[in-house]
Amino acid sequence: MMRRQLPNPHELLGLMQFKVPDLNARRRRLDAALTIEDLRAVAKRRTPRAAFDYTDGAAESELSLARARQAFADVEFNPAVLRDVSDVDTSREVLGGPSAMPFAIAPTGFTRLMQTEGEAAGAAAAQDAGIPFTLSTLGTTSIEDVAAAAPRGRKWFQLYVMRKREISYDLVERAATAGFDTLQFTVDTPVAGARLRDTRNGFSIPPQLTARTVLDAIPRPWWWFDFLTTPTLEFASLSSTGGTVGELLDSAMDPTISFDDLEIIRAMWPGKLVVKGVQTLEDAKTFADLGVDGIILSNHGGRQLDRAPVPFHLLPSVAREVGADTEIGIDTGIMHGADIVAAVAHGARFTLIGRAYLYGLMAGGRHGVDRTIQILSEQIVRTMKLLGVHTLDELEPSHVTQLQRLLPRHRESDRRQGR
């Protein structure tokens, strides 16, 4: 029989640990966020629906985004045991420069719409973390202001070839002058994708005060206070080119873009040139043969062609064919540091995070971006240690098994030929 007794008051007091409450509400909510999904939940509470859905949504039925995330969820790791992983090195050289982690911040448009600190917060956080930051052509902070926000950081610029080519040429020259070292030549936007959430929300830039937006603002007064008391939302690097927001958006999507444009931009740009938006092995080979410095496997975060190829599924074959000669990046669907580790194991030199960064920004401005980077970095380190590797170069395809859900059906002609 177990003998019971009254608890000793001194022993009971020793078990009771009272934490001093943190009076900083932003720090409390960010510290409580343990995953990117947690940051997403905070962002959704704090951001008006139209702005949140612009970030969170994708094209049409959003199948491309869902499949990209499912592809990472379907990863099975194959760890090695009894390895010394007391120290883990997550750094590597990417496109001619250092990166403390195998990920960079992706280019995002309208960023100050999500939270008014915008690209300046992302660039400064990336600088302090030792990772690259990418500014979009449709960014809401100018090339020069981003350079000022992160004077010591690595800065990349994402380029849309616009209908008025001289606008794009001017952006290229400004980015080079401001010290950006890599240009992402984007090839997957001849026209804009159909983003149905935006249409249903009546989304516009700048936001319009309708009955619906006023009702949506009631539980989020801080967002509207920030929006109404900070500089006007605009495409900062394009503000001197003239035209309305709609006209500039239409100009950014040009169905006549061609390989000739790539060669013109390549001749102008003094740094590393990367082609962003590659979605087939054949195109990857073509760009590698042309001698570009890198390619980014991307379906634009699922925001252009719905049912586009899943970049993570495409990665192994591209890495086998061109990885020895061309640096390969990948984006779309990354929500966990383990996703990044899996991509590196399959041959990616680096990855890009877009929504994960914006969730942090919406959740807490610059501090929220810091929290995003911290969460992903800790997950990368922990995953590497549990896999039994202490450098990124030790990651190999054998560390990852892609569980298969979607298998292409054989064409009738293949069946007849016994393939």
Secondary structure, DSSP 8 states (H G I E B T S, - for coil): --------HHHHHHH---------HHHHHHHH--SHHHHHHHHHHHS-HHHHHHHH--STT-HHHHHHHHHHHTEEE----S---SS-B--EEETTEEESSSEEE---TTHHHH-TTHHHHHHHHHHHHT--EEE-TT-SS-HHHHHHH-TTS-EEEEE---SSHHHHHHHHHHHHHTT--EEEEE-S-SS----HHHHHHT--SS----HHHHHHHTT-HHHHHHHHTS-----GGGTTS-S-HHHHHHHH--TT--HHHHHHHHHH--SEEEEEEE-SHHHHHHHHHTT-SEEEE--GGGTSSTT---HHHHHHHHHHHHTTTSEEEE-SS--SHHHHHHHHHTT-SEEEESHHHHHHHHHHHHHHHHHHHHHHHHHHHHHHHHHT-SBGGG--GGGEEE--S------HHHHHTT-
